[in-house]
Amino acid sequence: GDEDREEPVKPRVPMEACLDAFFSETPVEDYMSPVTGQKGIAQKRQGISTFPKYLILHMCRYVVGDDWRPKKLDCLVPAPPTL
């Protein structure tokens, strides 16, 4: 019956890993430099210049697959009470 089925174990992704991935540098291929007028590889980086009193994060557990379609990750991201 239904009581014999086990719940699937969902992977746990630490919040720190999500923040590290978000704030890491990402290469931008074929970037056209406005200064030199040449294409090259640039580095893009996200950041926060000043921290607000309250920081609200919206966790989107989506990735783009090989077929360029969004796929939702079935995982848990436990949030600590403080960062």
Rosetta blueprint (number, residue, H / E / L):
1 G L
2 D H
3 E H
4 D H
5 R L
6 E L
7 E L
8 P L
9 V L
10 K L
11 P L
12 R E
13 V L
14 P L
15 M H
16 E H
17 A H
18 C H
19 L H
20 D H
21 A H
22 F H
23 F H
24 S L
25 E L
26 T E
27 P E
28 V E
29 E E
30 D E
31 Y E
32 M E
33 S L
34 P L
35 V L
36 T L
37 G L
38 Q L
39 K E
40 G E
41 I E
42 A E
43 Q E
44 K E
45 R L
46 Q L
47 G L
48 I L
49 S L
50 T L
51 F L
52 P L
53 K L
54 Y L
55 L L
56 I L
57 L L
58 H L
59 M L
60 C L
61 R L
62 Y E
63 V E
64 V E
65 G L
66 D L
67 D L
68 W L
69 R L
70 P E
71 K E
72 K E
73 L L
74 D L
75 C L
76 L E
77 V L
78 P L
79 A L
80 P L
81 P L
82 T L
83 L L
